[in-house]
C-alpha cells in the first residue's frame, strides 16, 4: 500500500490577553502552547489516529525537538518537504495529556513568523495542521484509520475557513458583538491578504 501525504487541522486557541505577557516575559519572543494532535477520535476529515502509532511517532519526533529542528511552516504546502524560507515557528516541547498531544511553540522572527505573530495579536482564527506520510484503511461509516506506516513530518500553522469546526475564536468581546457571517467575510479577506503576502515572500 503506497504512502500519501496526510494533513489534518486542529484548533489552536491563544488568549490575546496573554500574548503581550509572553512577549514581555521572553525578551520579545512569542511562545504559545496548546493541543496539536488528537488520538483515537474521528476528526473532521473522517480519520482516526491510533494512539499507539502517535505515541511511537511523538517519541521519535522528540529528537527533532531536542535538536531544535522541529520547524513548521505558515500555511503548509502539499509537499513532504519543509521549506526553510517559509518557516514560521519551532516546536520546543511535546507531551501527552490523555489522548491529546500538547506542544509548546516558539514563533520565529522570520518573515513568515512575523506574519504569524501579527495574526495572533489581531485575534485571527488559526489552526494547527499535522503533516505526515502514510497509508489509510477504511473502517466503515465514512471513516479511515491511519496505518502503522504513518510518519509525522511537522506541524504547520494554517488558515482554512472551508474546514468546518477547525478553529476557535480567541476570547475577545469584539468577536461576541460581531455576527458570524460578517466575521467570516472579514476572515476570508484576511486569508486572501495573507496568501498574497506568502506568495510574494516565496517568489
C-alpha positions in Angstrom: 0.0 0.0 0.0 1.5 3.3 -1.1 2.0 6.2 1.2 0.2 9.5 0.8 0.5 13.0 2.3 -1.8 13.2 5.3 -2.8 16.6 6.7 -5.3 17.4 9.5 -6.3 20.7 11.1 -6.9 21.2 14.8 -8.0 24.4 16.6 -5.2 26.3 18.2 -6.5 28.7 20.9 -4.5 31.6 22.2 -5.9 34.1 24.6 -4.9 37.5 23.1 -4.5 39.0 26.6 -1.6 36.6 27.3 0.3 37.5 24.1 1.9 40.7 25.4 2.7 39.0 28.6 4.6 36.3 26.7 6.5 38.9 24.6 7.5 40.7 27.8 8.5 37.6 29.7 10.5 36.1 26.8 12.5 39.1 25.6 10.2 39.8 22.7 9.7 36.2 21.7 6.1 34.9 21.4 5.9 31.4 23.0 2.5 29.6 23.0 1.2 26.2 23.8 -1.9 24.0 23.3 -3.1 20.7 21.8 -1.7 19.9 18.4 -2.8 16.3 17.7 -5.5 14.0 18.9 -5.6 10.2 19.1 -8.5 7.7 19.0 -11.1 10.2 18.0 -12.6 10.6 14.5 -11.7 14.1 13.2 -13.3 16.5 10.7 -11.6 14.6 7.8 -13.0 11.3 9.0 -9.6 10.0 10.1 -8.7 8.2 13.3 -5.1 8.1 14.6 -4.5 5.1 16.8 -2.7 6.2 20.0 0.0 3.6 19.8 1.0 4.9 16.4 1.0 8.5 17.5 2.9 7.6 20.7 5.6 6.0 18.6 5.9 9.0 16.2 5.8 11.6 19.0 8.6 9.7 20.7 10.7 9.7 17.5 9.9 13.4 16.9 11.3 14.3 20.4 14.8 14.0 18.8 13.9 16.7 16.3 12.6 18.9 19.2 15.8 18.3 21.2 18.0 19.3 18.2 15.8 22.4 17.6 14.9 21.1 14.1 11.2 20.8 14.7 10.2 23.6 12.3 6.8 24.3 10.9 5.5 26.5 8.1 2.8 29.1 7.8 0.0 27.8 5.5 1.6 24.4 4.6 2.3 23.3 1.0 1.1 20.0 -0.4 4.6 18.6 -0.1 6.6 16.4 2.3 9.5 18.9 2.1 9.8 21.6 4.8 10.6 24.9 3.2 13.0 26.7 5.4 12.2 30.1 3.7 8.6 29.7 4.9 9.4 28.5 8.4 7.3 30.4 11.0 7.7 28.5 14.2 9.6 25.9 16.2 8.2 23.2 18.4 10.3 23.3 21.6 8.4 20.7 23.7 5.9 17.9 23.3 3.9 15.9 25.9 0.7 13.8 26.3 -2.4 14.7 28.2 -4.8 11.8 27.8 -5.4 11.3 24.1 -4.1 14.7 23.2 -0.6 15.7 22.2 0.3 19.2 23.6 3.1 21.3 22.2 5.0 24.4 23.2 5.7 26.6 20.1 8.1 29.5 19.7 7.1 31.9 16.9 10.2 32.8 15.0 11.4 36.2 13.9 11.3 35.2 10.3 9.1 36.9 7.6 6.5 34.1 7.9 6.9 34.1 11.7 6.3 37.8 11.9 3.1 37.4 9.9 2.0 34.6 12.3 2.8 36.8 15.3 0.7 39.7 13.9 -2.2 37.3 13.1 -2.2 36.0 16.7 -2.1 39.6 18.0 -5.1 40.6 15.8 -7.1 37.7 17.0 -7.3 35.9 13.6 -8.6 32.4 13.6 -5.6 30.0 13.4 -5.5 26.2 13.1 -2.5 23.9 13.6 -2.1 21.2 11.0 -0.2 18.0 11.2 1.6 16.9 8.1 2.7 13.3 7.6 3.2 10.4 5.3 1.3 7.1 5.5 -1.5 4.9 4.3 -5.1 4.7 5.5 -7.6 1.9 5.8 -11.4 2.2 5.6 -13.1 1.1 8.8 -16.7 2.0 7.9 -19.1 4.9 8.3 -17.0 7.3 6.2 -14.1 6.7 8.5 -10.5 5.7 7.8 -7.7 4.7 10.2 -4.1 5.9 9.7 -1.8 2.9 9.1 1.2 1.7 11.0 3.5 3.2 8.3 2.5 6.7 9.3 5.3 9.2 9.8 5.0 12.7 11.3 6.8 15.3 9.3 5.8 18.5 11.1 3.0 20.7 12.4 2.1 23.8 10.4 0.0 26.9 11.2 -2.8 27.3 8.7 -5.9 29.2 7.8 -8.7 27.2 6.1 -12.2 28.5 6.6 -13.7 25.7 4.5 -12.8 23.2 7.2 -15.8 23.1 9.5 -15.1 23.3 13.2 -11.3 23.5 12.7 -10.9 26.9 14.5 -11.9 28.5 17.8 -12.2 32.3 18.2 -9.8 33.9 20.7 -11.6 35.3 23.8 -12.4 38.9 22.9 -15.6 41.0 23.3 -15.3 42.2 19.7 -16.0 38.8 18.4 -19.0 38.3 20.5 -20.5 41.5 19.1 -19.9 40.5 15.5 -22.3 38.3 13.5 -20.9 35.1 12.3 -21.5 36.0 8.6 -19.7 39.3 9.0 -16.8 37.7 10.8 -16.4 35.0 8.1 -16.4 37.7 5.4 -13.6 39.6 7.3 -11.7 36.4 7.8 -11.9 35.4 4.1 -10.5 38.9 3.2 -7.6 38.5 5.7 -7.0 35.0 4.4 -6.6 36.3 0.8 -4.2 39.0 2.0 -2.0 36.5 3.9 -1.8 34.2 0.9 -0.8 37.1 -1.3 2.0 38.1 1.2 3.3 34.5 1.3 3.3 34.2 -2.4 5.4 37.4 -2.7 7.8 36.1 0.0 8.3 32.7 -1.8 8.6 34.3 -5.3 
